[in-house]
Amino acid sequence: MHKVFCTAPFLRFMDDLCIPNNLDLQVSEYATGDELLKGVASSEALISNARVKVESGLLVENPELKMIYQPSIGFDNIQKEVFDLVPKVSGLWEEFEFRSQNLTTAEHTLGLMLTASRRLHISMTDVVERGAWDNRAYRIQDLSKMTIGIVGLGFVGSGLARVLGPLGCEILACDPYVLEEKFSSLGVKKVSQEELLSRSNVVSYHTPLNDETRGLFGVNQLDYLRKGCILVNCARGGIVNEDAVILGIEQGLIDTYATDVLIGEDPRGVADHKLVEFASNNSSVIISPHVGGSSYEYMLSIFQLALDRTSAHLG
């Protein structure tokens, strides 16, 4: 039996997961500090949580760790040195076929777009908190009449284009790493980010977080932005500069910022986060707690994949 330490949120799925016979699985969700060190020290593999830092110091207690598998698309929490020190570091970012078949984050993105454009977050709160029932108070817009801009045409961005397609809205996209054929096959028009920002009623970001994309939307992009646009981020918090968002809202350039991610998000709570505090008094910000890829079916499938990949590698 191979000992595997898991910090990913497996516990609510245990009844439905098929744990391979060759794995001795210990789950300690969101483990950090000494608990994380001890768990890694006694294990051959780590199934890591994307919200917990994985640093080379972990390997001091167990330099023979054979594998790290992270069931998430992003891996910015894993220190670069770890990739050189551990024989196998893998994750959902390498599961191309699996990711191409799933639309869960694209669906959530569409949900945020509809919430913002139809003012659902405001009108529903008004009913529950004030008993309001006057639809004249809301400026509701149809996505089908809008121009949608997608920055990043990978699996999630492409999935968003697919779910938006039947609405009939014009879709613009920019991604320097995607072939021309992909734009045309999805029925989207390839443009620069500047043109996308200036023409789109809704702008949605779907890129990985790295040195190239960190702060991809910042203060400089406000100069190009179509006034009154809806800005959406279901990728990673660092892609969009939150100070620029607040400034854009205060200047009337951004109508609504709808996000599923935050810079420095903390699973223990974000009550003191600057954007959360701003949103508490401003309905121009909509925040969901990083649930874009968290449908039960999707999470179950990626956790099963993590177990199967770990089992196969350890043999």
Secondary structure, 3 states (H helix, E strand, C coil): CEEEEECCCCHHHCCCCCCCCCEEEEECCCCCHHHHHHHHHCCCEEECCCCCCECHHHHHCCCCCCEEEECCCCCCCECHHHHHHCCEEEEHHHCHHHHHCCCHHHHHHHHHHHHHHCCHHHHHHHHHHHCCCCHHHCCCCCHHHCEEEEECCCHHHHHHHHHHHHHCCEEEEECCCCCHHHHHHHCCEECCHHHHHHHCCEEEECCCCCCCCCCCECHHHHHCCCCCEEEEECCCHHHECHHHHHHHHHCCCEEEEEECCCCCCCCCCCCCCHHHHHHCCCCCEEECCCCCCCCHHHHHHHHHHHHHHHHHHHC
